[in-house]
Amino acid sequence: MTRSSIPDPALAPFHPAVREWFAASFASPTRAQQLGWPAIAKGDWTLITAPTGSGKTLTAFLWAIHQLMFVPRPPKERRCRVMYVSPLKALAVDVERNLRAPLIGIANFAQSRGDAVTLPEIAIRTGDTPQSERARFARDPADILITTPESLYLMLTSNAREMLRGIETVIVDEIHALVPNKRGAHMALSLERLAMRCEREPQRIGLSATQRPLEEVARFLGGASVPRILGSSGEGTEDPKTRGPEDPKRAVTIIDTGEKKALMLKVEVPVEDMAKVAESLEIASGPASAGPRVSTNSSPPP
């Protein structure tokens, strides 16, 4: 095996078909993925903070996809195992569309290897979801549910809650937008209600833009005390005084990539002369700069 063919250590826990698909699709894992996958694979409740375009969504989803595709599908009432919660309905639609590539790609690599694989189905539940689609989920639930905080609350108050007992992973995107407001408090209550209905408490994964203080966002995600922080060095620290033996499951690992979003600035000037404001201008002088000459001849023009 050549050095270039050695997979990134962060991909080691994944099924070979997942590793092959990733290697064919990307040059290498991002910093968020290198730090995030080991924590998620261990089952840690995890908060990933990184700028837009750093692969946070795939970081959260890939391990869950790996688990869905290479284990037998459970009975109907336990079939829905992954929930993605977004405060924005438009973002929910984008995520559903973007998940198709890894699902189909991994399935193709698995089939080419001769491995048994299950292609997960995705359902969206927002305020725009038709009643027919909502009823379909109750009859035949999908493996992955994409929803919003408000729709999650409504599901928990309807018969659809019976289809949520098998949830194993909850991904909360744009979590920083929910922390300081009533929507966030409402969703936090829904997450606790969901946990009480599940056979085991689902793993929580939060995705956040650069937000400070990160500890406060982590407390919101897990209800924990000061969590363990995993920095760019990969070494963890924690304050043992803030964690007792009664709440280890509430600890949240923070993945802080230390990256800042790169900004590209381009100035476009609509009027050409405005682009020359820094240039020195020559002030006209001499007869050409004078105003119209007034004739002193008092006789009327011919």
HELIX and SHEET records of a PDB file:
HELIX    1   1 ARG A    3  SER A    5  5                                   3    
HELIX    2   2 PRO A    9  LEU A   11  5                                   3    
HELIX    3   3 PRO A   16  SER A   25  1                                  10    
HELIX    4   4 ARG A   31  ALA A   41  1                                  11    
HELIX    5   5 LYS A   56  MET A   69  1                                  14    
HELIX    6   6 LYS A   76  ARG A   78  5                                   3    
HELIX    7   7 LYS A   89  ASN A   98  1                                  10    
HELIX    8   8 ARG A  100  ARG A  113  1                                  14    
HELIX    9   9 GLN A  131  ARG A  139  1                                   9    
HELIX   10  10 PRO A  149  LEU A  156  1                                   8    
HELIX   11  11 ASN A  159  LEU A  164  5                                   6    
HELIX   12  12 ILE A  175  ALA A  177  5                                   3    
HELIX   13  13 LYS A  182  ARG A  197  1                                  16    
HELIX   14  14 LEU A  214  GLY A  222  1                                   9    
HELIX   15  15 PRO A  240  THR A  242  5                                   3    
HELIX   16  16 PRO A  248  ARG A  250  5                                   3    
HELIX   17  17 GLU A  272  LYS A  276  5                                   5    
HELIX   18  18 PRO A  287  SER A  289  5                                   3    
SHEET    1   A 9 ILE A 122  ARG A 125  0                                        
SHEET    2   A 9 ILE A 144  THR A 147  1                                        
SHEET    3   A 9 VAL A  82  VAL A  85  1                                        
SHEET    4   A 9 THR A 169  VAL A 172  1                                        
SHEET    5   A 9 GLN A 203  SER A 208  1                                        
SHEET    6   A 9 TRP A  45  THR A  49  1                                        
SHEET    7   A 9 VAL A 252  ASP A 256  1                                        
SHEET    8   A 9 ILE A 229  LEU A 230  1                                        
SHEET    9   A 9 GLY A 236  THR A 237 -1                                        
END                                                                             
